[in-house]
Amino acid sequence: MILTRRGMLKLSAGAGAALVLGPVPTFVQGDLIERPIPSTGELVPAVGLGTARTFNAGASESELAPLREVLAVFVEMGGKVLDTAPAYRKSETVSGILAEQLGVTDRLFMATKVAARDRERGIAQMENSFDLLKRDVMDLMQVHNLRGWATLLPLLREWKAAGRIRYIGITTSRSSQYDDFEAVMRQEELDFIQVNYSVGEPLADERILPLAIDRGMAVLVNEPYNRGRLFDAVRGVDLPEWAAEFDADSWGQIFLKWIIGHPAVTCPIPATTQARHARDNMGAAYGRLPDAAMRRRIASFFAGL
Ligand SMILES: NC(=O)c1ccc[n+]([C@@H]2O[C@H](COP(=O)([O-])OP(=O)(O)OC[C@H]3O[C@@H](n4cnc5c(N)ncnc54)[C@H](OP(=O)(O)O)[C@@H]3O)[C@@H](O)[C@H]2O)c1
C-alpha cells in the first residue's frame, strides 16, 4: 500500500504529469494480484476499469482532464484491463484518445464489444472500434448481451484465427438472461465471459461462475458496485474491524475483494469518473483477500444492513 501511495504522489507531482507519463513505472508490480486467463495462462491484474457512462464524455479538455487522471492512476497502479463498448456512446472515442495521450495504447488489455444483427454490420462495428481505440489487434471482443451471438461468434473466431482478436467472449448483466447465457457457455468455446456479480446481486455464483471454472473461461465482473447502489447501502456505516484482516481500507475495497475472493473471477471492472476512486479501486488488487468464511461474513453483514 505504501508503494501505491508513493505512485500517487509521483503522479500528482505536476499538473502535466499525466500527459507525460512516459514509460510506466513498475514499482507497484511486486504486490499486484494477477489472475491467469485459463485458455492461455496469460496473467492480468485482478482489478480492471469499466467505461459505461463514466467515459461517455465530450472531447473538450475540461471534460477529458479528470478522466485522463482516472486512467493515469489506473495504469500507474498496475491496471490493464479496460472494458468499453460501441453502445457506451463516446466511451470508445474517449478511451482511445486518453490512452494515446498517456502513451498506454499498447500497454492496456483492451476489451470491447460487438452487437449486430448480421455479419456485415458486425464487421463495420468492429472496424470502427479498432479505429476509435487505435489498435490493430483487440485483446478481447465480446458479444454484448448475447446480441447476434450465433452469427457473430463464427466471425469472431475468423478474426481470432487471422490475428486481429486475441480472445473472444460473451457478456450479460441481467439474471433474466442467465439461462440463455449458460446454454451458450455450454455449447461454445469461449476465452471469456462477463457477468454482473456483487455482494448486492450474487446470483451468478449459483451456476454461471461454477460453469466458468468447468469450461475454463476467464470471468470479467461487471456492475461490481451494482452501479453504485452498494455505496448507498453503507452510507454512514463504519468500516468493520474485520476489514483489516484482508487489507481492505474502504467499502469499495471490501466489495471488490469479496468479488476477487471468488476463485472463478479474473477481474471486476468498476467504473469511475474520479481519480481518488480509481486509486481506491486499484487498491483492491493489493494485499490479502478474504477466504470463503470471510466472504460469507461480508455477505451476511451486508444482508443485515
Ligand atoms: N452487459 C454488459 O456487457 C455490461 C453491463 C453493465 C456494465 N458493464 C461494464 O461493467 C462496468 C462497471 O459497471 P457499471 O459502470 O455499470 O457500475 P459499477 O462499476 O458497479 O458502479 C459505478 C458507480 O460506482 C461509483 N464508484 C466507483 N468506484 C467507487 C469508489 N471507490 N467509491 C465510491 N463510489 C465509486 C461510480 O461513481 P464515481 O464516478 O463517482 O466514482 C459509479 O457511479 C461498466 O462501466 C461496463 O464497462 C457491462
The ligand as an SDF file (V2000), in Angstrom:
LIG
                    3D

 48 52  0  0  0  0  0  0  0  0999 V2000
  -23.8370   -6.2260  -20.3370 N   0  0  0  0  0  0  0  0  0  0  0  0
  -22.6270   -5.7200  -20.2600 C   0  0  0  0  0  0  0  0  0  0  0  0
  -21.7690   -6.0520  -21.0450 O   0  0  0  0  0  0  0  0  0  0  0  0
  -22.3270   -4.7320  -19.1790 C   0  0  0  0  0  0  0  0  0  0  0  0
  -23.3630   -4.2490  -18.3740 C   0  0  0  0  0  0  0  0  0  0  0  0
  -23.0520   -3.3420  -17.3530 C   0  0  0  0  0  0  0  0  0  0  0  0
  -21.7390   -2.9290  -17.1610 C   0  0  0  0  0  0  0  0  0  0  0  0
  -20.7420   -3.3920  -17.9880 N   0  0  0  0  0  0  0  0  0  0  0  0
  -19.3350   -2.9610  -17.7780 C   0  0  0  0  0  0  0  0  0  0  0  0
  -19.0500   -3.0100  -16.3810 O   0  0  0  0  0  0  0  0  0  0  0  0
  -18.5770   -1.7370  -15.9450 C   0  0  0  0  0  0  0  0  0  0  0  0
  -18.9310   -1.4910  -14.4820 C   0  0  0  0  0  0  0  0  0  0  0  0
  -20.3280   -1.4350  -14.2780 O   0  0  0  0  0  0  0  0  0  0  0  0
  -21.1120   -0.0730  -14.0330 P   0  0  0  0  0  0  0  0  0  0  0  0
  -20.3330    1.0430  -14.6000 O   0  0  0  0  0  0  0  0  0  0  0  0
  -22.4890   -0.2380  -14.5590 O   0  0  0  0  0  0  0  0  0  0  0  0
  -21.2580    0.0660  -12.4480 O   0  0  0  0  0  0  0  0  0  0  0  0
  -20.2940   -0.0800  -11.1660 P   0  0  0  0  0  0  0  0  0  0  0  0
  -18.8660   -0.1490  -11.5840 O   0  0  0  0  0  0  0  0  0  0  0  0
  -20.8850   -1.1700  -10.3410 O   0  0  0  0  0  0  0  0  0  0  0  0
  -20.5770    1.2970  -10.4050 O   0  0  0  0  0  0  0  0  0  0  0  0
  -20.1470    2.5100  -10.9080 C   0  0  0  0  0  0  0  0  0  0  0  0
  -20.5150    3.5700   -9.8860 C   0  0  0  0  0  0  0  0  0  0  0  0
  -19.7500    3.3910   -8.6830 O   0  0  0  0  0  0  0  0  0  0  0  0
  -19.1400    4.6140   -8.3020 C   0  0  0  0  0  0  0  0  0  0  0  0
  -17.8040    4.2890   -7.7680 N   0  0  0  0  0  0  0  0  0  0  0  0
  -16.7850    3.6630   -8.4240 C   0  0  0  0  0  0  0  0  0  0  0  0
  -15.7430    3.4760   -7.6190 N   0  0  0  0  0  0  0  0  0  0  0  0
  -16.0890    3.9740   -6.4090 C   0  0  0  0  0  0  0  0  0  0  0  0
  -15.4280    4.0610   -5.1610 C   0  0  0  0  0  0  0  0  0  0  0  0
  -14.1960    3.5630   -4.9800 N   0  0  0  0  0  0  0  0  0  0  0  0
  -16.0670    4.6670   -4.1110 N   0  0  0  0  0  0  0  0  0  0  0  0
  -17.3290    5.1650   -4.2640 C   0  0  0  0  0  0  0  0  0  0  0  0
  -18.0100    5.0950   -5.4340 N   0  0  0  0  0  0  0  0  0  0  0  0
  -17.4010    4.5110   -6.5110 C   0  0  0  0  0  0  0  0  0  0  0  0
  -19.0680    5.4520   -9.5380 C   0  0  0  0  0  0  0  0  0  0  0  0
  -19.2030    6.8160   -9.2220 O   0  0  0  0  0  0  0  0  0  0  0  0
  -17.9560    7.8510   -9.4090 P   0  0  0  0  0  0  0  0  0  0  0  0
  -17.8940    8.1540  -10.8560 O   0  0  0  0  0  0  0  0  0  0  0  0
  -18.3790    8.9940   -8.5650 O   0  0  0  0  0  0  0  0  0  0  0  0
  -16.7500    7.1550   -8.8850 O   0  0  0  0  0  0  0  0  0  0  0  0
  -20.2670    4.9820  -10.3560 C   0  0  0  0  0  0  0  0  0  0  0  0
  -21.4120    5.7340  -10.0290 O   0  0  0  0  0  0  0  0  0  0  0  0
  -19.2450   -0.7710  -16.9280 C   0  0  0  0  0  0  0  0  0  0  0  0
  -18.6370    0.5030  -16.8780 O   0  0  0  0  0  0  0  0  0  0  0  0
  -19.0580   -1.5280  -18.2170 C   0  0  0  0  0  0  0  0  0  0  0  0
  -17.7300   -1.3930  -18.6910 O   0  0  0  0  0  0  0  0  0  0  0  0
  -21.0200   -4.3020  -18.9710 C   0  0  0  0  0  0  0  0  0  0  0  0
  1  2  1  0
  2  3  2  0
  2  4  1  0
  4  5  1  0
  4 48  2  0
  5  6  2  0
  6  7  1  0
  7  8  2  0
  8  9  1  0
  8 48  1  0
  9 10  1  0
  9 46  1  0
 10 11  1  0
 11 12  1  0
 11 44  1  0
 12 13  1  0
 13 14  1  0
 14 15  2  0
 14 16  1  0
 14 17  1  0
 17 18  1  0
 18 19  2  0
 18 20  1  0
 18 21  1  0
 21 22  1  0
 22 23  1  0
 23 24  1  0
 23 42  1  0
 24 25  1  0
 25 26  1  0
 25 36  1  0
 26 27  1  0
 26 35  1  0
 27 28  2  0
 28 29  1  0
 29 30  1  0
 29 35  2  0
 30 31  1  0
 30 32  2  0
 32 33  1  0
 33 34  2  0
 34 35  1  0
 36 37  1  0
 36 42  1  0
 37 38  1  0
 38 39  2  0
 38 40  1  0
 38 41  1  0
 42 43  1  0
 44 45  1  0
 44 46  1  0
 46 47  1  0
M  CHG  2   8   1  16  -1
M  END
$$$$
